[in-house]
Amino acid sequence: MAAKLKVGIIGGGYAGMAAAVELAAAGIPVTVFESAKQLGGRARGVDYHDTQIDNGQHLLLGCYRETLRLIELVGGDIERDFLRLPLQLDLHHHLELRAPRLPAPLHLLLALLNAKGLNWQERIKAARFMLALRAMDFRLPQDTTVAELLRQHGQDAGLILKFWEPLTIAALNTPIAKASAQVLLNVLRDALNRKRADSDMLLPRIDFTSLFPQRAATFVERHGGKVHLSCAVEAIVPNGDTLALQTAQGTQQFSHVICAASSTTAERLLRLLAGLDDTAQQIAALEQQPIYTVYLQYPAQVQLPHPMIGLHQRISQWLFDKGRIAGQHGLLAAVISAEGIHQELGQEALAQKVAVELREEFGIVEVPLWSKVIAEKRATFCCAPNLQRPAARTAIPNLLLAGDYTAGDYPATLEGAVLSGVDCARRCLPGRK
Ligand SMILES: Cc1cc2nc3c(=O)[nH]c(=O)nc-3n(C[C@H](O)[C@H](O)[C@H](O)COP(=O)(O)OP(=O)(O)OC[C@H]3O[C@@H](n4cnc5c(N)ncnc54)[C@H](O)[C@@H]3O)c2cc1C
């Protein structure tokens, strides 16, 4: 039975490579088609000025179980590949919250009650709110915006600005007035409520193409599969029980196809297929949010006080010291998530603005040797309440959809992408629908 299966995967991002590894490990022949010259999609390594950077500064959480499992399966070593930090939120001079080494959720409650930068009332309100969410099993009877949920639970303006807003934007890449409260609660449930290690923050020491997709490709090829780079799928053509994938290099037939391309490509490919209009429209309706990353290479002695530190009411939201994280001394990255006024600045002006903020906040007077702004304008879908995300199954039974934007508990994250890829792979296995 398994011998007849042959799966084509469109897209070599985290979702596509997760599907490929899962199938290859089960002995199913897979072929991955990736349009770019390299794997990784929205989580990829970039070479700039002989320096290895990423298209964005990614952070994993300890609760990203499937991503961590697959990284290990393909030969990664979590403790070597990441700097692991226990849950901590530092907004320079405005908030300092650190979780003690106690079981969850006690670690969070104590972190909130001892947080520097919040007054007693704010700390108690935040802790009470967390307990109320736990009592509700992190489930809302009706989804709403994060801003509305915080209002319902009496969270003060200062507490929102210093704690809930940065947390929501970091987790959902969506402003609190637009963000789904239920999806935020899903993340809080998985990260904060089970084991203490689930809330650990994992900062990569290697680039995101090397971390998983590249190793996954080696794993897939060792198991008899194929990975084609610079090979865009131009059309999916139903052909009896099989599906053909057309590329400029030729056409191949598959028993199943997993479309793990970005939502824009998926919509374009599906729109051409009979019976998939509704799915294509559902995908087209997803709004997108940007993420900007500003890299500044300073002389090697320049450092931040911590590997990761936030700024309060500045353009730069989170700063990463790549020297402390990965030994890339003097390389700092500023992350600006979701829509905002920074989009009105040109790239040079934005880099200068970040350098000024670094000087004002940390007294860094050195001039950067170079800077690089990477603007991912369609970084993630806008994670709005009650969002209708497309299911893995489509009206064509052997055509499945994977990707961070497909239906699931998580916002657009690596774990969401990986979970969807693994789910699609399992649906291709005999006995699964
Ligand atoms: C700047 C930035 C920062 C982020 N930070 C975090 C973070 O800290 N933590 C976190 O968990 N998540 C983060 N994310 C989100 C995370 O990167 C994404 O959720 C995840 O990478 C999506 O993976 P995917 O496989 O679903 O899609 P993609 O990565 O978009 O993969 C789709 C792939 O399909 C390929 N493709 C497109 N068209 C075709 C075609 N016609 N034929 C073949 N291949 C095609 C693309 O080239 C791409 O490689 C961030 C995203 C960005 C952009």
PDBQT file of the ligand as one rigid body, heavy atoms in Angstrom, charges set to zero:
ROOT
HETATM    1  C1  LIG A 501      10.725  38.601  10.088  1.00  0.00    +0.000 C 
HETATM    2  C2  LIG A 501       9.953  37.454  10.689  1.00  0.00    +0.000 A 
HETATM    3  C3  LIG A 501      10.118  37.147  12.037  1.00  0.00    +0.000 A 
HETATM    4  C4  LIG A 501       9.416  36.078  12.579  1.00  0.00    +0.000 A 
HETATM    5  N1  LIG A 501       9.611  35.763  13.890  1.00  0.00    +0.000 NA
HETATM    6  C5  LIG A 501       9.093  34.626  14.381  1.00  0.00    +0.000 A 
HETATM    7  C6  LIG A 501       9.427  34.179  15.688  1.00  0.00    +0.000 A 
HETATM    8  O1  LIG A 501      10.178  34.824  16.409  1.00  0.00    +0.000 OA
HETATM    9  N2  LIG A 501       8.907  32.992  16.122  1.00  0.00    +0.000 N 
HETATM   10  C7  LIG A 501       8.074  32.251  15.328  1.00  0.00    +0.000 A 
HETATM   11  O2  LIG A 501       7.666  31.166  15.755  1.00  0.00    +0.000 OA
HETATM   12  N3  LIG A 501       7.708  32.670  14.084  1.00  0.00    +0.000 NA
HETATM   13  C8  LIG A 501       8.202  33.825  13.602  1.00  0.00    +0.000 A 
HETATM   14  N4  LIG A 501       7.885  34.227  12.334  1.00  0.00    +0.000 N 
HETATM   15  C9  LIG A 501       6.891  33.453  11.554  1.00  0.00    +0.000 C 
HETATM   16  C10 LIG A 501       7.534  32.234  10.890  1.00  0.00    +0.000 C 
HETATM   17  O3  LIG A 501       8.717  32.599  10.225  1.00  0.00    +0.000 OA
HETATM   18  C11 LIG A 501       6.536  31.679   9.891  1.00  0.00    +0.000 C 
HETATM   19  O4  LIG A 501       5.337  31.387  10.565  1.00  0.00    +0.000 OA
HETATM   20  C12 LIG A 501       7.027  30.393   9.221  1.00  0.00    +0.000 C 
HETATM   21  O5  LIG A 501       8.350  30.531   8.765  1.00  0.00    +0.000 OA
HETATM   22  C13 LIG A 501       6.081  30.079   8.058  1.00  0.00    +0.000 C 
HETATM   23  O6  LIG A 501       6.514  28.886   7.442  1.00  0.00    +0.000 OA
HETATM   24  P1  LIG A 501       5.695  28.268   6.237  1.00  0.00    +0.000 P 
HETATM   25  O7  LIG A 501       6.434  27.051   5.804  1.00  0.00    +0.000 OA
HETATM   26  O8  LIG A 501       4.266  28.157   6.606  1.00  0.00    +0.000 OA
HETATM   27  O9  LIG A 501       5.725  29.369   5.062  1.00  0.00    +0.000 OA
HETATM   28  P2  LIG A 501       6.944  29.980   4.246  1.00  0.00    +0.000 P 
HETATM   29  O10 LIG A 501       8.120  30.151   5.123  1.00  0.00    +0.000 OA
HETATM   30  O11 LIG A 501       6.411  31.194   3.568  1.00  0.00    +0.000 OA
HETATM   31  O12 LIG A 501       7.312  28.859   3.174  1.00  0.00    +0.000 OA
HETATM   32  C14 LIG A 501       6.726  28.779   1.907  1.00  0.00    +0.000 C 
HETATM   33  C15 LIG A 501       7.788  28.367   0.913  1.00  0.00    +0.000 C 
HETATM   34  O13 LIG A 501       7.172  28.152  -0.348  1.00  0.00    +0.000 OA
HETATM   35  C16 LIG A 501       8.030  28.638  -1.355  1.00  0.00    +0.000 C 
HETATM   36  N5  LIG A 501       7.241  28.877  -2.570  1.00  0.00    +0.000 N 
HETATM   37  C17 LIG A 501       6.429  29.936  -2.850  1.00  0.00    +0.000 A 
HETATM   38  N6  LIG A 501       5.907  29.775  -4.070  1.00  0.00    +0.000 NA
HETATM   39  C18 LIG A 501       6.329  28.591  -4.556  1.00  0.00    +0.000 A 
HETATM   40  C19 LIG A 501       6.093  27.862  -5.758  1.00  0.00    +0.000 A 
HETATM   41  N7  LIG A 501       5.293  28.335  -6.733  1.00  0.00    +0.000 N 
HETATM   42  N8  LIG A 501       6.715  26.665  -5.928  1.00  0.00    +0.000 NA
HETATM   43  C20 LIG A 501       7.539  26.169  -4.962  1.00  0.00    +0.000 A 
HETATM   44  N9  LIG A 501       7.805  26.827  -3.813  1.00  0.00    +0.000 NA
HETATM   45  C21 LIG A 501       7.189  28.009  -3.605  1.00  0.00    +0.000 A 
HETATM   46  C22 LIG A 501       8.621  29.890  -0.723  1.00  0.00    +0.000 C 
HETATM   47  O14 LIG A 501       9.809  30.314  -1.385  1.00  0.00    +0.000 OA
HETATM   48  C23 LIG A 501       8.861  29.424   0.702  1.00  0.00    +0.000 C 
HETATM   49  O15 LIG A 501      10.130  28.853   0.872  1.00  0.00    +0.000 OA
HETATM   50  C24 LIG A 501       8.525  35.325  11.771  1.00  0.00    +0.000 A 
HETATM   51  C25 LIG A 501       8.354  35.644  10.425  1.00  0.00    +0.000 A 
HETATM   52  C26 LIG A 501       9.066  36.692   9.875  1.00  0.00    +0.000 A 
HETATM   53  C27 LIG A 501       8.883  37.010   8.419  1.00  0.00    +0.000 C 
ENDROOT
TORSDOF 0
